[in-house]
């Protein structure tokens, strides 16, 4: 069983203590495997690939009734932060040249800035989510929040016209319309 549903939640926190990205195949995005001197991709069957950072973040979220942990992958992470994971990881290592490659890169500020935001997600639920050890839900897409419809109060800020002003505007509109019809007719006569 696999089901998808849409939900609007508030981002409560970014789950700390685990990485917020993974290094995957640049072609198929499958998590890369370390070889003796290169990165490999089991899915593509290649023994030498270019590794690219992809989002794999856990967000604690809540609505009016429940709290859950959402796993944010790939493009959804980019939609959330406005930045590619590879860009954020590269910036971190450029700024911290003395750390080793196995160093745990801290959660970027762009992701922390999402805390407190209300977002609409499409979430995938499968048997694994209900029976597995982890009780996380995978986000497959992020949707825009609809802007609230502006409320118009018709009773305020209305300029009233007198009957004479209204008649003058109407006369001008009829005259402009008539002028347009006359000039169109004249154009047709010349072409015919």
Buried (B, 14 or more C-beta within 10 A) or exposed (E): EEEEEEBBBBBBBBBEEEBBBBBBBBEEBBBBBEEEEBBBBEEEEBEEBEBBBBBBBBBBBEEEEEEBBBBBBBBBBBBBBEBBBBBBBEEBEEEEEEEEEEEEBEBBEBBBEBEEEEBBBBBBBBEEBEEEEEEBBBBBBBEEEEEEEEEEEEEEEEEEEEEEEEEEEEEEEEEEEEEEEEEEEEEEEEEE
